[in-house]
Amino acid sequence: MEVFISKKDGVTTVTFEGRLDTPASAEVSEKLAPVAEDASGTIILDCKKLEYISSSGLRIFLTLRKAAASQGGKVIVRSICQDIRTVFMMTGFLNLFQIED
């Protein structure tokens, strides 16, 4: 699992590549801690190359959403594949996040 973070003009883009499974979640969560600490702007979670997400991965997304909401920011989930869209639908995450294709 690889995570790339870039920031430009108040927009933080987090790009995921690979499988966000339980073993990868601890490392990803650690990498995203600074993003959650400064979540007052827009955070884009680019999932174009995300192949899988576990419940631990969903928890990371939810943590970022809560941090952004408490700081006046917002989270946009971008380019999820059909399998992950199904997971989002089954868990109610489609209603929690702004989804862009």
Secondary structure, DSSP 8 states (H G I E B T S, - for coil): -EEEEEEETTEEEEEEEEEE-HHHHHHHHHHHHHHHHT-SSEEEEEEEEEEEE-HHHHHHHHHHHHHHHHHT-EEEEE---HHHHHHHHHHTHHHHSEEE-
